[in-house]
Amino acid sequence: SYPLPLPSPCSIHYLVTHYFDIQSVPRRSFFELLSLFAEDEMEREKLEEFCTSEGQEELYSYCNRVKRSITEVLADFPFAASKIPFSYLFDLIPPLQPRAFS
């Protein structure tokens, strides 16, 4: 389910500003999917390493300890980020979650 109805046609700008939670901390599945698009050998090896049981502590240090966002991770892996097909953005980046206001 979408947090907001998506317009048709829908631009990347709209998705980034109104739909995708690009400031969230990525999960392990994010790195698994991103590794599929990594053509650069160094990027692919690092992404695949994050997905192994041996790489979990390093992934935690890289991502969770410093609260690194999806935006920052994509900037750290520019070659893989540039190869993500549009249709995979919906699998890679989670939607914004409704916020409770007090």
Secondary structure as a PSIPRED ss2 file (coil, helix, strand):
# PSIPRED VFORMAT (PSIPRED V4.0)

   1 S C   1.000  0.000  0.000
   2 Y C   1.000  0.000  0.000
   3 P C   1.000  0.000  0.000
   4 L C   1.000  0.000  0.000
   5 P C   1.000  0.000  0.000
   6 L C   1.000  0.000  0.000
   7 P C   1.000  0.000  0.000
   8 S C   1.000  0.000  0.000
   9 P C   1.000  0.000  0.000
  10 C C   1.000  0.000  0.000
  11 S C   1.000  0.000  0.000
  12 I H   0.000  1.000  0.000
  13 H H   0.000  1.000  0.000
  14 Y H   0.000  1.000  0.000
  15 L H   0.000  1.000  0.000
  16 V H   0.000  1.000  0.000
  17 T H   0.000  1.000  0.000
  18 H H   0.000  1.000  0.000
  19 Y H   0.000  1.000  0.000
  20 F E   0.000  0.000  1.000
  21 D C   1.000  0.000  0.000
  22 I C   1.000  0.000  0.000
  23 Q C   1.000  0.000  0.000
  24 S C   1.000  0.000  0.000
  25 V C   1.000  0.000  0.000
  26 P C   1.000  0.000  0.000
  27 R C   1.000  0.000  0.000
  28 R H   0.000  1.000  0.000
  29 S H   0.000  1.000  0.000
  30 F H   0.000  1.000  0.000
  31 F H   0.000  1.000  0.000
  32 E H   0.000  1.000  0.000
  33 L H   0.000  1.000  0.000
  34 L H   0.000  1.000  0.000
  35 S H   0.000  1.000  0.000
  36 L C   1.000  0.000  0.000
  37 F C   1.000  0.000  0.000
  38 A C   1.000  0.000  0.000
  39 E C   1.000  0.000  0.000
  40 D C   1.000  0.000  0.000
  41 E H   0.000  1.000  0.000
  42 M H   0.000  1.000  0.000
  43 E H   0.000  1.000  0.000
  44 R H   0.000  1.000  0.000
  45 E H   0.000  1.000  0.000
  46 K H   0.000  1.000  0.000
  47 L H   0.000  1.000  0.000
  48 E H   0.000  1.000  0.000
  49 E H   0.000  1.000  0.000
  50 F H   0.000  1.000  0.000
  51 C C   1.000  0.000  0.000
  52 T C   1.000  0.000  0.000
  53 S C   1.000  0.000  0.000
  54 E C   1.000  0.000  0.000
  55 G C   1.000  0.000  0.000
  56 Q H   0.000  1.000  0.000
  57 E H   0.000  1.000  0.000
  58 E H   0.000  1.000  0.000
  59 L H   0.000  1.000  0.000
  60 Y H   0.000  1.000  0.000
  61 S H   0.000  1.000  0.000
  62 Y H   0.000  1.000  0.000
  63 C H   0.000  1.000  0.000
  64 N H   0.000  1.000  0.000
  65 R C   1.000  0.000  0.000
  66 V C   1.000  0.000  0.000
  67 K C   1.000  0.000  0.000
  68 R C   1.000  0.000  0.000
  69 S C   1.000  0.000  0.000
  70 I H   0.000  1.000  0.000
  71 T H   0.000  1.000  0.000
  72 E H   0.000  1.000  0.000
  73 V H   0.000  1.000  0.000
  74 L H   0.000  1.000  0.000
  75 A H   0.000  1.000  0.000
  76 D H   0.000  1.000  0.000
  77 F C   1.000  0.000  0.000
  78 P H   0.000  1.000  0.000
  79 F H   0.000  1.000  0.000
  80 A H   0.000  1.000  0.000
  81 A H   0.000  1.000  0.000
  82 S C   1.000  0.000  0.000
  83 K C   1.000  0.000  0.000
  84 I C   1.000  0.000  0.000
  85 P C   1.000  0.000  0.000
  86 F H   0.000  1.000  0.000
  87 S H   0.000  1.000  0.000
  88 Y H   0.000  1.000  0.000
  89 L H   0.000  1.000  0.000
  90 F H   0.000  1.000  0.000
  91 D H   0.000  1.000  0.000
  92 L H   0.000  1.000  0.000
  93 I C   1.000  0.000  0.000
  94 P C   1.000  0.000  0.000
  95 P E   0.000  0.000  1.000
  96 L C   1.000  0.000  0.000
  97 Q C   1.000  0.000  0.000
  98 P C   1.000  0.000  0.000
  99 R C   1.000  0.000  0.000
 100 A C   1.000  0.000  0.000
 101 F C   1.000  0.000  0.000
 102 S C   1.000  0.000  0.000
